Amino acid sequence: MSTGSLTGQVGLITGAGRGIGQEVAIGLAAEGMAVGLIGRTHETLIDTLKECVRHGARGIAVTADVCHPGAVREAVRTVQRDLGPVDFLVNNAGQVDQAEVPLWEADGNQWWQVVETNLRGPFNLMRCVLPDMVERRQGRVLNLNSGFALRPDGRYTAYATSKGALLQLSDNIADSLAAHQVVILDISPGAVATDMTAGMPMFADTTEWGSIPYVVAIAVDVARGRFDPLHGRFIHAGRDNLEELLSRAEAIREADARTLRLRPYGPGDPMA
């Protein structure tokens, strides 16, 4: 049951026409948040918008490719004009390698398209949204990331590289944002059933998937500020005990944990 806990806030969700982006947008709208929906396909965005409006939320759908700075800039301006300043940015739009092959066998153009969507897309959105958040000294950014960011995978080199770079980007700007009361988090939804994962051979025989409603509930809690103590960190929705993470938030910050770091081979490592 909705509590209206996000009434008065404005969210901007990319890749909102289907999958996790669609469900997150609807979940935020159900809690009273006005939602700006960005995606490449007008028809699917309108489907999402109808569901959001059904919950009584204000919303707008804007067709744009997140890889194109000009299109993103105009889309953000439209959302701000019609709904108001953005309080919550959800960078969800993403692509994955179209084949499980090593780098030297990959389609070079598609490889870079994946990296552009998964890294340049969030960069473009943050470049447009963060200045206002910083000026108002409030706002939250949620990057939908992946466990691929933390481990090498020779089958999905573009996806893994882009997600690792996205996590590193969040880490690089976290301190600057904290000085202006703006929070950024990278959260992996885990293996959930979407059009994208359904097309990945590695999941062909998967019968047990993670819960999309659970991911939506986490996104709603991020918007509420529940996870602010974990600012700049990586959270894995499919594996983490979130209560335990929150209870350890101070120790996690002090240890600089849940960030990408080089692991020294020992005390004598000059990079230690």
C-alpha positions in Angstrom: 0.0 0.0 0.0 1.3 3.4 -0.9 2.3 5.8 1.8 2.8 8.8 -0.4 6.3 9.1 1.1 7.8 10.6 -2.1 5.1 13.1 -2.8 6.6 16.4 -3.9 9.7 14.9 -5.3 10.6 14.5 -9.0 12.4 11.5 -10.4 14.1 11.0 -13.7 14.4 7.4 -14.9 16.3 6.3 -18.0 15.5 3.1 -19.9 12.0 3.5 -18.5 10.1 1.8 -21.3 10.7 -1.7 -20.1 12.3 -4.1 -17.6 13.7 -2.7 -14.3 13.4 0.9 -15.4 9.7 0.5 -16.1 9.0 -1.2 -12.8 11.1 1.3 -10.8 9.3 4.2 -12.4 5.9 2.7 -11.5 7.1 2.0 -8.0 8.2 5.6 -7.5 5.0 6.9 -8.9 3.0 4.7 -6.6 4.7 6.5 -3.7 3.7 9.9 -5.1 6.9 10.9 -7.0 6.4 12.8 -10.2 8.4 10.9 -12.9 10.2 11.9 -16.0 10.6 8.9 -18.3 13.4 8.7 -20.8 13.9 6.0 -23.4 14.4 5.3 -27.1 10.9 3.9 -27.9 8.0 6.2 -27.6 5.3 3.5 -27.4 6.8 1.7 -24.4 7.4 4.9 -22.6 3.8 5.8 -23.0 2.8 2.4 -21.6 4.9 3.1 -18.5 3.5 6.6 -18.2 -0.1 5.4 -18.3 0.7 3.0 -15.4 2.4 5.9 -13.4 -0.6 8.2 -14.0 -2.9 5.4 -12.9 -1.3 5.8 -9.5 -2.2 9.5 -9.5 1.4 10.7 -10.2 2.4 13.4 -12.6 4.6 12.3 -15.3 6.1 13.0 -18.7 7.7 10.7 -21.4 10.6 12.0 -23.5 12.1 10.0 -26.3 15.9 10.3 -26.3 19.1 8.3 -26.7 21.2 8.6 -23.6 24.4 8.5 -25.7 23.6 11.8 -27.3 24.4 14.8 -25.1 22.2 17.2 -27.0 19.2 14.9 -26.8 19.8 14.3 -23.1 20.1 18.0 -22.4 16.8 18.7 -24.1 15.1 15.8 -22.4 16.3 17.0 -18.9 15.1 20.6 -19.7 11.7 19.3 -20.7 11.4 17.3 -17.4 12.5 20.2 -15.3 10.1 22.6 -17.2 7.1 20.3 -16.8 7.7 18.7 -13.4 10.3 20.8 -11.6 13.9 20.2 -10.4 15.0 16.6 -10.3 15.4 15.1 -6.9 16.2 11.5 -7.9 18.1 10.3 -11.0 18.0 6.6 -11.8 20.5 5.7 -14.5 19.1 2.4 -15.7 19.4 2.4 -19.5 21.9 -0.3 -20.5 23.1 -2.7 -23.1 25.0 -6.0 -23.0 27.4 -7.7 -25.5 25.3 -9.4 -28.2 27.5 -12.6 -28.2 29.5 -14.5 -25.6 32.8 -14.2 -27.4 36.3 -13.1 -26.5 37.3 -9.5 -27.3 39.1 -10.3 -30.6 35.9 -11.9 -31.9 33.5 -9.2 -30.8 31.8 -6.8 -33.1 33.8 -3.6 -32.5 31.0 -1.2 -33.2 28.5 -3.1 -30.9 31.2 -3.3 -28.2 31.6 0.4 -28.1 27.9 0.9 -28.3 27.6 -1.1 -25.0 30.3 1.0 -23.4 28.7 4.3 -24.6 25.2 3.3 -23.3 26.4 2.1 -19.9 29.0 4.7 -19.2 28.5 7.8 -21.4 24.8 7.6 -20.8 25.0 8.1 -17.0 27.7 10.7 -17.6 25.4 12.7 -19.9 22.6 12.5 -17.4 24.7 13.5 -14.4 26.3 16.4 -16.3 22.8 17.8 -16.9 21.2 16.9 -13.5 23.9 17.4 -11.0 24.5 21.2 -11.3 21.0 21.9 -10.0 21.2 19.3 -7.3 24.5 20.8 -6.2 23.1 24.3 -6.2 20.1 23.2 -4.2 22.2 21.0 -1.9 19.9 18.1 -2.2 19.4 15.1 -4.5 20.2 11.4 -5.0 21.6 9.4 -7.9 21.1 5.7 -8.3 23.2 3.9 -10.9 22.0 0.5 -11.8 25.2 -1.4 -11.8 26.2 -5.1 -11.9 28.3 -7.7 -10.2 30.2 -7.8 -13.5 31.8 -4.5 -12.4 33.8 -6.4 -9.7 35.1 -9.4 -11.6 36.7 -10.1 -15.0 34.5 -11.9 -17.5 36.0 -12.9 -20.8 32.5 -13.4 -22.4 31.1 -10.0 -21.7 34.1 -7.6 -21.9 32.1 -4.5 -23.0 29.5 -4.9 -20.3 31.9 -5.7 -17.5 34.3 -2.9 -18.5 31.6 -0.3 -18.7 30.0 -1.3 -15.4 33.4 -1.3 -13.7 34.1 2.2 -15.2 30.7 3.4 -14.0 31.5 2.2 -10.4 34.8 4.0 -10.6 33.1 7.2 -11.9 30.7 7.2 -8.9 33.7 6.7 -6.6 35.6 9.6 -8.2 32.7 12.1 -7.7 31.4 10.8 -4.3 33.5 13.1 -2.1 32.7 16.2 -4.3 29.0 15.4 -4.1 29.0 14.8 -0.4 30.3 18.3 0.2 27.0 19.5 -1.4 24.7 17.0 0.3 24.1 15.0 -2.8 24.2 11.2 -2.5 25.3 8.6 -5.2 24.9 4.9 -5.0 25.6 2.0 -7.3 23.3 -1.0 -6.9 23.4 -4.3 -8.7 19.9 -5.8 -9.0 21.4 -9.3 -9.4 20.1 -11.7 -12.0 16.5 -10.7 -12.6 14.3 -11.8 -15.5 14.3 -9.0 -18.1 14.5 -8.9 -21.9 18.2 -8.3 -21.7 19.1 -11.2 -19.4 16.8 -13.5 -21.3 19.0 -13.0 -24.3 22.2 -13.8 -22.5 23.3 -17.5 -23.1 24.8 -17.7 -19.6 21.2 -17.5 -18.2 19.6 -19.9 -20.7 19.0 -22.5 -18.1 18.2 -20.2 -15.2 14.9 -21.1 -13.5 15.3 -19.1 -10.3 15.6 -15.3 -10.7 16.0 -12.4 -8.3 12.9 -10.4 -7.4 12.2 -7.3 -9.4 9.7 -6.0 -6.8 12.5 -6.2 -4.3 14.8 -4.1 -6.5 11.9 -1.6 -6.8 11.5 -1.5 -3.0 15.2 -0.8 -2.7 15.1 2.0 -5.2 12.1 3.6 -3.4 14.1 3.4 -0.1 17.1 5.0 -1.9 14.8 7.9 -2.9 13.6 8.1 0.7 17.2 8.5 1.9 17.4 5.2 3.8 20.7 4.3 2.2 22.3 7.7 2.5 24.9 6.4 5.1 26.3 4.2 2.3 26.9 7.1 0.0 29.4 6.3 -2.8 29.3 2.5 -2.2 28.3 -0.6 -4.1 25.3 -2.6 -3.0 24.3 -6.0 -4.4 20.5 -6.4 -4.0 20.6 -10.1 -4.7 23.2 -11.0 -2.1 23.5 -8.3 0.5 21.8 -8.3 3.9 20.8 -4.6 3.7 20.1 -4.2 7.4 23.6 -5.5 8.2 25.2 -3.2 5.6 23.4 -0.2 7.2 24.5 -1.3 10.7 28.1 -1.4 9.4 27.9 1.8 7.4 30.4 3.8 9.6 32.9 0.9 9.5 32.4 0.5 5.8 33.3 4.2 5.2 36.3 4.1 7.6 37.7 1.0 5.8 37.0 2.5 2.4 35.1 -0.7 1.7 32.6 -1.4 -1.1 34.7 0.6 -3.6 37.0 -0.5 -6.4 40.6 -0.6 -5.1 43.9 -2.3 -6.1 44.6 -5.2 -3.8 48.3 -5.2 -2.8 50.2 -8.5 -2.8 51.5 -7.8 0.6 53.0 -5.2 2.9 56.0 -4.7 0.7 53.9 -3.8 -2.3 54.7 -0.2 -3.3 51.1 0.2 -4.3 49.8 -0.7 -0.8 
